């Protein structure tokens, strides 16, 4: 529920920090036509906010006059909520905006363009011409809210927008090209550190001017060479750092007494571009240097729509990385701005996260809490949690290796997600990871109550649905779209039918299924002798004739089905060693499938099927691996052949379509390749706060994974 009032930091006039007031009674804005309402999770800090608060921009006729960013044509009105670098979630939309955008995680293009073309002559920005992001909620134009899927924290994402867009437009103005050498002043600041990385992103070679003590940090983000400001002749120092090579472009954020020397550094026909003057805005200029060397001088501020889209692409690809100095509550805003102005860090900005869905305003200090971003889905009532953010990297150079690492060293994550207070054993979870097969668009590792199956049909349908409906994978035009995913079992082909917004069905090609052994028996307490077949279908199943043991496979039988499955897994595992030819020992028996005979239904062949997952879970949906195991047995028995379709119905009444598409040889056995068809639904997008200092959180084993310090 969206509240009526919110916290915000309000600028009441030009002056000192006392002009910034933290209030708790600010009305929550409402989105108008073409707008969205964001619940702000983080908002970065930059020099522009400080200088606007101070009125430090001067006038053309009076450089020391108190004036805001647009000088004599300012749109700033007090009170104003500042904050350009907003990251948040869409919680409401105005007229003309698709409601499917609710839930998107976005970063905001803060520019107010005022024109339809790329001219920035009349540009303004959010936090100046209208309210910005130093608040719990903010309204922005819908086309300014850009979805970002890269797995970085919201506070880190909030370091990019203003600083890096400014830097990208500076490079655009100066037409910086691959292989050119660029000298960057103020390289340890927000825009400067962005410029270093942005030069590398376009193949240019950055050289940095910075102060003593920050040289190593600037080199670490990509500077080819570093010149210390104020130590010797600048022109000579730059020549030495560049090995005598010519400097094509100067990207200047300092000016002041450096200005004339920076023009001397440039080669003939070189370009100078500036977006700041922290060393002093009024400079000495020898015009002869400009005209005799045929130099170009470019002023730059903010950036174009295209530059912002390009920045989002750099962020998504990992070409630029965040440099976060610290995080603060809104109520600590004065402390945040003092720290920012002190420039004690080489990071790009301090970020001020808002409470993120609560009214408490509590901070998220990195030593105690971590966030996991989930897309919760369900198939037939079985909840499948898709982890799309919050884990910097699962160790391992392949999806199977990542599965093995999670199983052996990172199992605390599975226990966290599938146990109280964060989850329930009846749920499943899927960790989205980088794929190593070139055809795959994403990889994932399945986690269930039993552990880590190599393949799961219902989970794969949920993963495909979650990634497409969230925009993590691009959704094409309405119709059928093929998506390739990589499970630990291998490449999974998914044919997805959708309307451009929602997924209506997914057809998966399953892992080939084959019969390991027929007619094994086990003596179960209370149930007597049970005959079962062992089948591989992405995991090893004990497949049982339900009718032979008096089961009608109805919903009221769920508790006794759980008891039966538990007893069979325990007894059978005592004398079984399940070894897969490729995967090796797969551990104790963990899956049981009970099914009725195939009958003719109103819509074709059908069977009732129940899947037990050890320990104690009877699935609400028929399950893809259970259906594939049954089809393999029916094919072996000659009941079904290639092309035959069967609808599998669970005790809860949910359905899954299955079809045999091929019979092949595999591992010296007859194998059956099947497809399954079903539909999953997105339940919501969740940000779990993992409290590592909570006695109910198993911190050991999960700390390294969530902080990116886990060893392979």
N, C-alpha and C positions, 0 to 999 in steps of 0.2 A: 504494500500500500504506500502510495506517495504521500508524504506528510504535507501539511499546510505551510509550515515554516521550516527554516533550515539555518545551519551555521554558515557564516560567510565572513570574509575579511573585506571591509569597506573602506575605500579611500575617500576621505571627506574634504580634501583640498591639498594644495601644494604645501610642502614643508617636510618636517622630520617624521620619524617613525610614529609619533603621536597622532599623525593624520591617518594612520591605518588602525581601524577599530575592528576588533573581533566581536561579532554579534551572533546571537542565537535565535533572533526573532525575524529574520529576513524572509519575506514571502517567497515560496517556491514559484518560479516562473512557469508559465504554461506555453507549450509550443504553438505557434501560429501556423498558417498554411506553408507547406514546404519546409517545416522545421521539425527537429527532434529534441526531446528532453533527455539529457544525460544525467545519470547518477555518477558524479565525478569520483574517480578512485585515486587520481594523482594529478597534480598540476605543477609543472616546473617553474623555476625562477630564472629571470634573465635581467640584463642591464637595462633594457627598455623600461621595465616596470619601475626600477629604481629611479631612472632619470625622469620619467613622467611624474612620479611622485614628487621629486625635487623641483620639477619645472626647469630642467637643466638644458633645454634645447635652444634657448635664445631666439632672437629675431634677426632677420637679414640686416636690418639697420642698427641693431643693438645686440651683439653676440652674447652679452651677459644678462640680458633681460630674462625674467622668469616667464617661461613659455613651455607649452607642452609639445608633443611629438610633431604635430602638423603646423607648429608655429602659429602664424596669424590666422589660419583657417581651421582652427582646432574644432573637433567634434566632441571633445571631452566634456562631460557634465558630471558634477558631483551631486550626490554620492555615486561612486562607481566601484564595481567589483573588478579588480584587475585579474591578470592571469591569462597568458597566451597558450601555454603548453598543456592543454587538457587531454587527459585519457580517461575514459569512462565507459559505461554501458548504456545503451539506449533503453529507456524505461517507458517512454510514451512518444507518440508521433502526432503531428498536426495533420490537417486536411491535405490530401494529395500525396501522402507518404505511406508506403506499404507497411502494414502492421507487422509483416514478417521481419522488419528491421529491429523490432523489440528484442533485446537480448544481445545484440551485436556488441563486441568489444571494439572500440574505435579510438583513433587519435584524431585530433581536430586540426584542420587547416584553418589557422587563426585569421587569415587575411579577409578583409572586406573589400572586394575588388571594385565595386561600383561601376564597372564597365564589362562588356561582353568580350572584349578582345584582350590581348596580352599586355596592354598598356598598364603601367602602375602609376600613372600621373595623378590619379585621384584615389589612391589606395588608403585604406584605414585598417583597423584590426580589432578583433575581439579582446576586450579588456581595456579598450580606449573609446571607440565609437559606440560600443555596446558592452554589456557585462561579460566578464571572462570567467575563469575557472577556479578562482580562490573561494570556492563555495561547495556545498554538498550537491547542488544541482545547477545545471547550466543549459540554456536553450541555444542551439546553433542551427544554421541552415543544414538541411539533410545532406546536401551534396558536399558539405565540408567535413562530414563525419566519415572517415576512411577506416574500413575494417583492417586490422592488423592481426595476423595469426602467428607471427614468430613467437617462440617460447621464451619471452623475457618478462620480468616483473613489470607491473604497471608503472611503478615509480621510475624504473629504468627507461621505459618507453616515453615517459614524460620529459626526458632530457633532450629529445631530438628536435621537436617541431620548430621553435623559433630560431635557435642557434644554427641548426643544420640547414634549414631552408634559406636563411640569410647567406650562409656560406655557399650553398649551391647556386644561388642567383648571382653572387659575386663572380663565381667561376663562369657562369653563363655570360655575364656582361663582358667579361674579358676573353671569351671564346677559348678557354683553356682546352687544349687538345692533348691526346695521348703523346707521351714522350717529352712534353714541355716541362721546363723547370720553373717552379713557383716558390717565391719567397713569402713566407707568412709571418706577420708580426702578431704579437699577442697570442702566440700559438698554444699557450697553456690554458687560455680561457675557453668559454663555451663555444663561440663561433670559431676561434682559432683551432681548437682541437678537432672541431668538426671539419674545418677546411683541410687539415692534414689527411684525415680519412677520406674525404670526398675527392681529393686529388688522386689518391691511390685508386679509388673506385673507378675513375675515368682514365687511369693509366698515366697520369701526370706524376712528376717527381717533386715532392714537397721538401722544402728547407725551412727551418723554423728559427724565429728570433724569440727568445724567451729569457726569463731571469734565472739567476743562479739557483740551483736546488730543484729546478723543474726539468732540466735537460733530459734526464733518464726517462721521465714519464712521457715526454714528448716523443722521444725516440721509440718508446714502446708502442705508440699508436701509429707509427709509420713514417716519422720524419727521416729523410735520407741523411741530413746533417743538421747540426744545431749551432746557432750563433748566440752567444750570451750578450744581452743588451747592456750597453754602457761599459763594455770592456774592450777598449781599443777602437781602431778605425773600422767603421761598419763595412765600408766597401771592401777593404782588404780582408776582413773576417769572412765575408760572404764568398769572396773569390776562393779563399782557402777551403771553406766548407764544401764548395761545389767543385773543387778540383780544377778551378779555372774555367769551368763551363759557363756559358752565358745564362743569365736569368731572363726568362721570357716574360714573366708576369710577377708583379708584386701585389699580394693581397694584404692590404694594410688595415689594421684595426687600432693602431696606436697614434699615428701622425705625430703631433707635437714637434719636438726638436729632431726627430728622425726623418721628417718628411723629405727634405731636400736630398739627404743621402740615399733615401730609397729610390728617388728618381735617377740618381747617379749609378745605382746598382744595375738598373735595367739596360739591356742591350738596345741598340738603335732599333726603332720601330717596336719597342716593347710596350706592354700595357700595364697600367696601374689601376687597381680597383679598390674601393674602400666602402666600408659600411659602419665605421666607428672611428672615434678619436679619443680613446681613453688617456692618451698622453697629452692632449690639448687640441682643441678644435681650430685654433687660430695659428697658422703656420707661416713660415717664410718660404717664398717660392721664387726661384730664379727662372723666369720664363724662358731664358735662353736655353736651359737644359731641355725644356719641353719641345721647343720648336726646332732646335738644331739636331736633336735625336729623333724627331718625328714621333714623339710618344703619344699614346692615347691615355686619357684619364677618364675613369668611369666611377660615378657615384652609384650606390646600390642600397636598396632597403627592401626587406622582405623578399618575396619571390612570386613567381607565376603559378598558376594552377598546374601546369605541366611539370614545373620544378618540384612541386609538392608530391605529385604522383611518382616522379622519379625517386624522390626521397623515400617514399613508402616502399618502393621496389628495392632500394638499397638496404633498408631495414629488414625486409622479408628475406633477402638473400644472405644476410649476414655480412654484407660489404662494409657496413659501419657498425660500431658497437657503442653501447651507452657508457658514459662515465659519470656515475652518480656519487656526489659528495656526501649526501646524507638525507635523511627523511625527518619530517617534523609534522606535528599536528597543526591544524588550523589555529588552535589556541596558542601555539608557540611561534606564530608567524614573525613576530619581532625578532626572536632569536634566530630564525631561519634567515631573515634578511641581513641581520648583523653578520652572520657567518658568511653569507654570500659576498657581502661588500668587503669583508676582510681578505677574501681571495686566498685563504689558507690552503686550498686544495687545487690540484690541477684538473679536477673533474669539471664537467660541463655545467652542472647546476645542482642546487639543492631542490628537492622535490617535497611538496607538502601534500601527502595523501589525506583525503577526507575519510570519514569513518567507514565508507565502503558498505553501506547497507544497514548500519546501526546508527543510533543517535548518541552514542557514548563519546565519540571522538577519540577513542583509544588509539595509540600509535601501533605500528607493526615493527618493533625493533628487530633487526635481522638476527640477533642472538637468541631469540625465543620463538619466533613464529615464521612459518613459511606458508605460501598459498599454493594450492593445487587448483587448476582450472579443469572442470569436467563438463562434458555434455552427457546428461542422463537420458537414456532411451529405454524403451522396453519392446520386447517381442512377446506377445501373448500373455503379458503379465509378468514375465521375467525381466527384471531390471538389469540393464547392462550399462555400466559407467565407462565412458570413453575419456581417458585422461589426455588432454590436448595441451596442457601447459603446466609449468611449475617444476618440471624436472629438467635441469639444464642438459643432462646427457646421461643415458644409460650406458655403462661401459660395454664394450664389445664391438667387433668390426663387422658383424652381420646380425640379422634378426635372430637366428638360432643362438648366436653367442650372447646376445642381450637377454634372451629368455634364460639361458643357462646362468648368467650372472644374477639375474633377479631371483632365480630359484635358489641359488647357493649362498648369495650374499645380501640380496635386497628384498628378502621375503617379508620384511617388516612392512613394506608398502602394501602388499596384498592383504596382510592381516589388518592393517589400518583401515583400508577401504571396505573390507568385507566383515568387519566386526564392530560392535558398539564401542563408542558412541557415534562413529562416523558412518557405519554401514551395517549390513546384515549378511550372514552366510549364504542366504538364498540369492544374493546379488552376484553379478559377475563384474569384472573390470577389465578394461583393455587399455594398455599404455601405448600411445602412438609414438613410434620411433622412426628414425631415418631408415629407409629401405636400402639394401645393398644390391638388389637385382635391378638392372637398368630399366626394365619395363615397368617396375612398380612405382606408383605415385605416392605411396605411403606404406610404412610397415606398422605392425602392431603385435603386441604380446598379450595373450589371453591369460587372465588370472581367475580361477574359480575356487570354490571351497576345497576341492581336491588338490589344487596346485596349478600346474601350467600345462594344459593340453596343447598339442601341436596345432590343432585346428578346431574351430567351433563354428558351425553353420549359423546359428542364431546370432552369435556375437559378431560374426563377419557381416551379416546383414545390418546389424545395429551400427557397426563402425562405418560402413559405406554410407548409411543414412545420415549419421551424425556429421561426417566430414563434408558431405555435399550440402546438407541443409544449413550448416553453419558457415559455409564459404571457405572452410579450410582447404577443400579441393574445389576448383571452379565447376559450377553447374552450367552446362551448356543449354542450348535452346530446348524447349519442351520436346519430349519424345524419349527415345531410348539412347542411353549413354553407357559406354563401356568404361569401367574403372578397373584398374589392376592394383591389387593390394598384395602385400607380402606378409603372410603368417609364418611362424616358425616352420610349418610343414612345407612352405614353398609359395610359389606365385598363385594367387587366387584371382580368377576372372569374375567380375560382377557386371551383369547387364542390368542397368538401373532405368526404370521407367519413372519419369517425373514430369511435372507441369511447369518447370522453370523455378519453382519455389519449394515444393514438397515432393518427397519421394513416395511413390505409390506402390512400387514393388521392386524387389531385388531378386535376380536369379543368379545363383552362384554355381560355379563348377567346383564340386567337392574334391577333397583329397581322395585318390583311388582307394576303394575299400576291398579287402580280401579276407577270406576265412582262414584263420589260423588252425582251428581244431573244432571238430564236431563231436557232440554227444558226451561231453564231460559231465561228471556228477559230483554233487556235494550234499552232505547230510547236514541240514540246518535245524537248529533247535526250534521247536514249535511248528516248523513248516515241512519237516521230513526231507525225503530225498528230492533233489532238484536236478534236472538235466538242463544243461546250457551249452551254447556254442560260443566260441571265442572269435571275434571279428575285429579287424583293424579298420577304422574309418576316420582317422585323425587322432584317435585314442583307442585303446583296447576296450571292447565291450563284452560283457557276458549277456547274451541274448537269450531270453526265456519265453516259452509259449505261455502266455498269460492264462489262457483257458485251462491248461493242464493243472494249474494250481488254484483254480476257482476264482480268478480275478476277472471282473467285468470291466475294469479300468474306468471307474467312475470317480467323480470328485470326492464323495464321502470315503472312498478307500485310501485317500492320500496317506493318512497315518500308518496304515498297515503296509502299504507299498513301501514307505520309508523303512519300516522295520524289516521287511523282506530284503530290500536292497542292502541294508546295513549288514544283515546276517550273512548274505551271500558273499559280499565283499570280504568280510572278515574270515569266513571259512575258506573260500576259494584261494585267497591270497596266501594262506598258510602253506600250500603246496604248488604255487604257481610262480614262475619267473618269466615275466613278460618282456621279451627282447624284440625290438624292431630291427630289421636288417640295416637301416640307415641311422636310426636315432639311438640304438643301443637299449640298455635297460630302462624301461619307462616307469618303473616303480610298481607298487602294489595295484591290484585291480581297483578301479575307482568308479566305473560306470556299469550300470545294469540297464538293459532295455527290455521291457515286456510289451508284447504286441498281440493283438487278435489276428485271426486269419483275414486275408484280403477278401472283401465282398464287393458286390456291385452296388453302388449308391446312385443317388439321383443325378450326380454330376460325374459319374465314372467310378473307377476302382477306388476303394478307400480301406483304411485300417485304423484301428485305435491303438495308440502307442504311448507308453509312459517311460520316461527316463529318470533314473535315480543317479545322483551325483554324490559320491561319498565325501564327507560324512553327513548324512541326514537330510539331503535336499531332493525333493521330487519336483522336477521342473513343471512349470505351468504351460510351456509350449512343447511341441513334439520334439524339438531339437533337430538340427541338421545332421549331426553325426549319428544320432539314433536312427533317423530316417535312412541315411546312407547305409548304415549297418544292416538294417532290415532289407533294403533293396539288394544288397550283395547276397544275402542268404536266399532271397526269393529268386534271384537270377541263378544261383548255384543249383537250386532245386528245380529249375525249369519252369517255375510258376510265371515268371515275367521275363521278357526279352528286351532287346534294344528298342527304344522308342516308347515303351510302356510307361504310363503315368499312374501315380497313386497319390491320393490325398491322405496324409497322416493327421489324425485328430487326437489331441491330448485329452486326459481326463477332465481338464477345465474347459474343453470345447474349442480351443484355438487350433488353427490348421496350418499345415505347411505342405506345399506341393513337392513331389519328387518324381524324377524321370530318369530312367536308365538311358545313357547316351552312348556308352561304349563298353565292350568287354575286351580286355587285353590281358597279356601276361605280365606279371610283376613279381619279382623275387621268387621265381619258380612256381608261382601260383596263378590261378585265374583271378583277375581283378575286375571290379565293376566301377566304372566312372559314372557318377550321377550328378544331376543338377537338382538344386532345391530352390523353391520360390516362396517368398513370403514378404511380409511388410512389417517394418518397425516404426515406432513413433518417437519423436523427440519429446521428452518430458520437461526439460529445462536446462539451463546453463548455470552451473554451480561453481562458486569459488569457495573451496574448503580452506579454512584457516587451520593449519596444523600447529597446535600449541605444543611445542616441544618441552615445555615446563609443566605440562599437565600430567598428573600421575597416571591417567588413563591412556596416555600416548606413549607408545613404545619407541622412545627416542633412539635407543641403540639400534644401529643398522639402517635407520632412515635419515639421520642427520647428514651423512656424507652424500647420499643420493639427492636430497633436496637442496643441498648447498653447492653441488657440482664438484665435490672434492673426492668422490668415490674412485677408488683405484680399480683398474681392469683385473 
